[in-house]
Amino acid sequence: MKRILLAEDDNDMRRFLVRALERAGYSVTDFDNGASAYDLLREEPFNLLLTDIVMPEMDGIELARKATEIDPDLKVMFITGFAAVALNPDSNAPQNAKVLSKPFHLRDLVDEVEKMLQAA
């Protein structure tokens, strides 16, 4: 089973995402901040990091950058209302990260996750 690490500080959004991804057959571990997600990522392997960009303690771009230093093969997808930030070359976001702009349909999220993980 493919493992997804989810970092999203909006509790309702996080619950919706977990439910949709688990229904699609993924194992999801979720956190409400980037720092806690990073701590677990240092100890356990994941196939995909799904992260919001704007979060307390450690933002999603920093989390993704540190996560891909640990595991260069880790797939990264940003979910954000601030797509321009993620796409900015100065942000140092991982180059092959996918950006899904809020609002999005849960089916679109699951489809994009499936595409990314099939490419692995």
C-alpha positions in Angstrom: 0.0 0.0 0.0 1.3 3.4 -1.0 2.0 5.7 2.0 1.1 9.4 2.0 2.2 12.0 4.5 -0.2 14.9 4.7 0.6 18.2 6.2 -2.4 20.6 6.3 -3.2 23.1 9.1 -7.0 23.4 8.3 -8.6 20.6 10.3 -11.7 20.3 8.1 -9.7 20.2 4.9 -7.3 17.6 6.4 -10.2 15.3 7.4 -11.7 15.5 3.9 -8.4 14.7 2.3 -7.6 11.8 4.6 -11.1 10.3 4.0 -10.8 10.7 0.2 -7.3 9.2 0.0 -8.1 6.3 2.3 -11.2 5.5 0.3 -8.9 5.4 -2.8 -6.8 2.8 -1.0 -3.9 4.8 0.4 -2.4 4.7 3.8 -2.4 8.3 5.1 -0.6 9.8 8.1 -1.6 13.4 8.7 -0.3 16.4 10.7 -1.5 19.9 11.2 2.0 21.4 10.8 5.1 20.9 8.8 7.5 20.4 11.7 5.7 17.4 13.1 5.4 15.9 9.6 9.1 16.4 9.1 9.9 14.7 12.4 8.1 11.5 11.3 9.5 11.7 7.8 13.0 11.4 9.2 12.0 8.1 10.8 9.6 6.4 8.3 9.5 6.2 4.5 6.6 7.6 2.5 5.8 7.5 -1.2 4.2 11.0 -1.4 4.3 14.2 0.6 1.0 16.1 0.2 1.3 19.5 1.9 -0.3 22.9 2.2 2.2 25.7 1.6 1.1 28.3 4.3 1.3 26.6 7.7 2.6 27.4 11.2 6.1 26.3 12.4 7.4 25.1 9.0 5.8 26.0 5.7 5.2 23.4 3.0 8.0 24.6 0.8 10.6 24.2 3.6 9.1 20.9 4.5 9.2 19.7 0.9 12.8 20.9 0.5 14.0 19.1 3.7 11.9 16.0 2.9 13.5 15.6 -0.6 17.0 16.0 1.0 16.2 12.9 3.1 14.5 11.0 0.2 15.2 12.4 -3.3 12.7 9.9 -4.7 9.8 11.3 -2.6 7.0 12.7 -4.7 5.7 16.1 -3.6 2.3 17.7 -4.2 1.4 21.1 -2.9 -2.2 21.9 -2.1 -2.6 25.7 -1.8 -4.6 28.8 -2.4 -1.2 30.4 -3.2 -0.1 28.6 -6.4 2.1 31.5 -7.5 4.2 31.1 -4.4 4.9 27.5 -5.2 5.6 28.1 -8.8 8.0 30.9 -8.1 11.5 29.7 -9.0 13.0 31.6 -6.1 11.0 29.5 -3.6 13.4 26.5 -3.9 10.4 24.2 -4.1 11.3 20.7 -5.5 11.3 21.1 -9.3 9.0 18.2 -10.1 6.5 19.0 -7.4 2.9 19.2 -8.5 0.7 22.1 -7.5 -3.0 21.7 -7.0 -4.8 25.0 -6.4 -7.6 25.4 -3.9 -10.5 25.0 -4.3 -10.3 21.6 -6.0 -12.6 18.6 -6.3 -11.5 15.6 -4.2 -11.7 13.4 -7.3 -9.2 15.7 -9.0 -6.9 15.3 -6.0 -7.2 11.5 -6.0 -6.6 11.4 -9.8 -3.4 13.6 -9.5 -2.1 11.4 -6.6 -2.7 8.3 -8.6 -0.8 9.7 -11.6 2.1 10.7 -9.4 2.3 7.4 -7.7 2.0 5.3 -10.8 5.0 7.2 -12.2 7.0 5.9 -9.3 
